[in-house]
């Protein structure tokens, strides 16, 4: 984006009657400060892309410092032809970023002005695990910055999948969000399991719902299972969030979040 801004600035200058030869007369002061700002800006992005968590967490202040240094250096060179205009342009650009997007949202790896955060889905229960990791790695390699998983009902099996992803370094390159789905009844669980191969629901879950009693009791038990699952998932290393798949049960989401401490 800095390169694009520079090219556009040159075009505007030429249209206004300027000459390329005028660039040779510009004598920058505080060149080290400008260089440091550019190194900080692009170095931060590179480290984020390499999966350095600490830099990822500090991306907002690091980018802010880089822009501040660049604007400051251009201000100190404002007497040079065109640099005051360049300073204004950089300042306006940074201001527009802050207004358009929340700070933590637009400063994403790969592009300083990213209007979308690319994600993908994954089924943690597909076997073999090695092939599952290969597919997951390809999605992240293609640019996915977050992964939303299918609904988790078998926490132990999910833990094995997450552990494999952690060992492959995938959890440092993309945020993994575990899906959870509140079940209303044993009948619903059996239908999802038998109709959609994407849903892996252990027999123990179905039996627990049936043992709860009538429809109302099974609905409460389904919410309890969902809350228990979330609490177990929250303890897992490498997991970055929970995705509640309401499945048309939006009214239950607030109760689930409160009970699970989210």
C-alpha positions as CSV (number, residue, x, y, z in Angstrom):
1,X,0.0,0.0,0.0
2,X,2.9,2.4,0.6
3,X,4.2,1.6,-2.9
4,X,0.7,2.4,-4.3
5,X,0.5,5.6,-2.4
6,X,4.0,6.6,-3.7
7,X,3.0,5.9,-7.3
8,X,-0.2,7.8,-7.0
9,X,1.6,10.7,-5.4
10,X,4.0,10.8,-8.4
11,X,1.2,10.7,-10.8
12,X,-0.6,13.6,-9.1
13,X,2.6,15.6,-9.0
14,X,3.2,15.1,-12.7
15,X,-0.3,16.1,-13.5
16,X,0.2,19.3,-11.4
17,X,3.2,20.2,-13.6
18,X,6.0,18.7,-11.6
19,X,9.0,17.0,-13.0
20,X,10.7,13.7,-12.1
21,X,14.0,15.6,-12.0
22,X,12.7,17.4,-9.0
23,X,13.0,14.2,-7.0
24,X,16.8,14.4,-7.3
25,X,16.8,17.7,-5.4
26,X,15.1,16.2,-2.4
27,X,17.5,15.8,0.5
28,X,15.9,13.7,3.2
29,X,16.8,14.3,6.8
30,X,16.3,11.7,9.5
31,X,16.5,9.0,7.0
32,X,17.3,6.5,9.7
33,X,14.0,7.3,11.4
34,X,12.1,6.6,8.1
35,X,14.0,3.4,7.6
36,X,13.3,2.3,11.1
37,X,9.6,3.0,10.6
38,X,9.4,0.9,7.5
39,X,11.4,-1.9,9.1
40,X,9.0,-1.9,12.0
41,X,5.9,-1.8,9.8
42,X,6.9,-4.6,7.4
43,X,8.9,-6.5,10.0
44,X,5.9,-6.7,12.2
45,X,3.8,-8.1,9.4
46,X,6.4,-10.7,8.5
47,X,6.7,-11.9,12.1
48,X,2.9,-12.2,12.3
49,X,2.9,-14.3,9.1
50,X,5.6,-16.5,10.7
51,X,3.2,-17.2,13.6
52,X,5.0,-15.3,16.4
53,X,2.1,-15.0,18.9
54,X,3.6,-12.1,21.0
55,X,4.0,-9.9,17.9
56,X,0.5,-10.9,16.7
57,X,-1.0,-9.7,20.1
58,X,1.0,-6.4,19.9
59,X,0.2,-5.7,16.2
60,X,-1.9,-2.7,16.9
61,X,0.6,-0.7,19.0
62,X,3.5,-1.8,16.7
63,X,1.7,-0.6,13.6
64,X,0.7,2.6,15.3
65,X,4.3,3.3,16.4
66,X,5.5,2.6,12.8
67,X,3.0,5.1,11.3
68,X,3.7,7.6,14.0
69,X,7.4,7.5,13.3
70,X,6.8,7.8,9.5
71,X,4.5,10.8,9.9
72,X,7.0,12.4,12.3
73,X,9.9,11.9,10.0
74,X,7.9,13.4,7.1
75,X,7.0,16.4,9.3
76,X,10.6,17.0,10.1
77,X,11.2,17.0,6.3
78,X,8.2,19.2,5.5
79,X,10.4,21.9,4.0
80,X,11.3,19.5,1.2
81,X,9.2,19.6,-2.0
82,X,6.2,17.4,-1.8
83,X,6.9,15.8,1.6
84,X,4.4,17.8,3.5
85,X,1.7,16.5,1.2
86,X,3.1,13.0,1.7
87,X,2.9,13.4,5.4
88,X,-0.8,14.5,5.1
89,X,-1.5,11.5,2.9
90,X,0.1,9.0,5.3
91,X,-1.8,10.6,8.2
92,X,-5.1,10.5,6.5
93,X,-4.5,6.9,5.4
94,X,-3.8,5.8,9.0
95,X,-6.8,7.8,10.3
96,X,-9.2,6.2,7.8
97,X,-8.0,2.8,8.9
98,X,-8.8,3.6,12.5
99,X,-12.3,4.9,11.6
100,X,-13.2,2.1,9.1
101,X,-12.3,-0.9,11.1
102,X,-11.8,-1.9,14.7
103,X,-8.1,-1.8,15.5
104,X,-7.9,-5.6,16.1
105,X,-9.8,-6.4,12.9
106,X,-8.1,-4.6,10.1
107,X,-4.5,-5.2,11.1
108,X,-4.4,-8.8,9.8
109,X,-1.4,-10.6,8.3
110,X,-0.9,-10.5,4.6
111,X,-2.5,-7.0,3.9
112,X,-2.4,-3.9,6.1
113,X,-5.8,-2.8,4.7
114,X,-7.7,-6.2,4.7
115,X,-11.4,-5.8,4.3
116,X,-12.0,-9.5,5.0
117,X,-10.6,-12.1,7.2
118,X,-10.4,-15.4,5.3
119,X,-11.5,-18.5,7.2
120,X,-12.3,-22.2,6.6
121,X,-14.1,-25.1,8.2
122,X,-12.8,-28.4,9.4
123,X,-14.2,-31.7,10.6
124,X,-12.1,-32.9,13.5
125,X,-13.5,-36.4,13.4
126,X,-12.5,-37.4,9.8
127,X,-10.1,-40.3,9.7
128,X,-7.2,-41.0,9.2
129,X,-5.9,-38.2,11.3
130,X,-2.8,-37.7,9.1
131,X,-5.0,-37.0,6.1
132,X,-7.1,-34.7,8.2
133,X,-4.0,-32.7,9.1
134,X,-2.9,-32.6,5.5
135,X,-6.2,-31.0,4.5
136,X,-6.2,-28.6,7.4
137,X,-2.6,-27.5,6.6
138,X,-3.6,-26.9,2.9
139,X,-6.5,-24.6,4.0
140,X,-4.2,-22.6,6.3
141,X,-1.5,-22.5,3.6
142,X,-4.1,-21.1,1.1
143,X,-4.6,-18.2,3.4
144,X,-7.2,-19.2,6.1
145,X,-6.6,-17.2,9.3
146,X,-9.3,-18.9,11.3
147,X,-10.8,-22.4,11.3
148,X,-14.4,-23.1,12.5
149,X,-14.9,-26.8,13.3
150,X,-18.0,-28.9,13.1
151,X,-20.0,-29.4,16.3
152,X,-18.0,-31.1,19.0
153,X,-19.7,-33.9,21.0
154,X,-16.7,-36.1,21.6
155,X,-14.2,-33.9,23.6
156,X,-11.6,-36.6,23.8
157,X,-11.5,-37.2,20.0
158,X,-11.4,-33.4,19.5
159,X,-8.5,-33.1,21.9
160,X,-6.5,-35.6,19.8
161,X,-7.2,-33.6,16.6
162,X,-6.3,-30.3,18.3
163,X,-3.1,-31.9,19.7
164,X,-2.1,-33.0,16.2
165,X,-2.9,-29.5,14.8
166,X,-0.8,-28.0,17.6
167,X,2.1,-30.4,16.9
168,X,2.0,-29.3,13.2
169,X,2.2,-25.7,14.2
170,X,-1.2,-24.9,12.7
171,X,-2.6,-23.4,15.9
172,X,0.0,-20.7,15.7
173,X,-0.8,-19.8,12.1
174,X,-4.6,-19.7,12.4
175,X,-7.2,-19.3,15.2
176,X,-9.2,-22.5,15.8
177,X,-12.7,-22.1,16.9
178,X,-14.5,-25.2,18.2
179,X,-18.2,-25.5,17.2
180,X,-20.8,-26.6,19.8
181,X,-24.4,-27.3,19.2
182,X,-27.2,-27.6,21.9
183,X,-29.3,-30.8,21.3
184,X,-33.0,-30.7,22.2
185,X,-33.6,-34.4,22.3
186,X,-32.3,-37.9,21.7
187,X,-34.4,-38.0,18.5
188,X,-32.6,-34.9,17.2
189,X,-29.2,-36.4,18.0
190,X,-30.0,-39.6,16.2
191,X,-31.3,-37.8,13.2
192,X,-28.2,-35.6,12.9
193,X,-25.9,-38.6,13.4
194,X,-27.7,-40.9,10.9
195,X,-28.6,-38.3,8.3
196,X,-25.5,-36.1,8.2
197,X,-22.1,-37.8,8.2
198,X,-20.4,-34.5,9.3
199,X,-21.9,-35.0,12.8
200,X,-20.1,-37.4,15.1
201,X,-22.3,-38.0,18.1
202,X,-21.2,-40.8,20.5
203,X,-23.8,-43.3,21.8
204,X,-23.1,-42.1,25.3
205,X,-24.6,-38.7,24.4
206,X,-27.8,-40.2,22.9
207,X,-28.2,-42.5,25.9
208,X,-27.8,-39.6,28.3
209,X,-30.5,-37.6,26.6
210,X,-32.9,-40.6,26.6
211,X,-32.3,-41.2,30.3
212,X,-33.2,-37.6,31.1
213,X,-36.9,-38.3,30.6
214,X,-39.6,-36.3,28.8
215,X,-39.0,-33.7,26.1
216,X,-38.5,-30.8,28.4
217,X,-36.0,-32.7,30.5
218,X,-34.1,-33.8,27.4
219,X,-33.9,-30.2,26.2
220,X,-32.4,-29.1,29.6
221,X,-30.0,-32.1,29.4
222,X,-28.9,-31.0,25.9
223,X,-28.1,-27.5,27.2
224,X,-26.2,-29.0,30.1
225,X,-24.2,-31.2,27.8
226,X,-23.4,-28.2,25.6
227,X,-22.2,-26.2,28.6
228,X,-20.1,-29.0,29.9
229,X,-18.5,-29.4,26.5
230,X,-17.6,-25.7,26.4
231,X,-16.0,-25.8,29.8
232,X,-13.8,-28.7,28.8
233,X,-12.9,-27.1,25.5
234,X,-11.9,-23.9,27.2
235,X,-9.1,-25.7,29.0
236,X,-7.5,-26.9,25.8
237,X,-4.2,-25.5,24.7
238,X,-4.2,-24.0,21.3
239,X,-8.0,-23.3,21.1
240,X,-8.7,-19.7,20.4
241,X,-12.5,-19.5,20.7
242,X,-15.9,-21.2,20.8
243,X,-18.5,-21.0,18.0
244,X,-22.0,-21.6,19.2
245,X,-24.0,-23.3,16.4
246,X,-27.5,-22.3,17.5
247,X,-29.3,-24.5,14.9
248,X,-32.4,-22.3,15.2
249,X,-32.2,-22.2,19.0
250,X,-31.0,-18.6,19.2
251,X,-33.0,-18.0,22.5
252,X,-30.8,-20.6,24.2
253,X,-27.5,-19.0,23.3
254,X,-27.6,-16.4,26.0
255,X,-28.2,-19.1,28.6
256,X,-25.4,-21.2,27.3
257,X,-22.9,-18.4,27.3
258,X,-23.8,-17.3,30.8
259,X,-23.6,-20.9,32.2
260,X,-20.3,-21.6,30.4
261,X,-18.8,-18.3,31.7
262,X,-18.2,-16.9,28.2
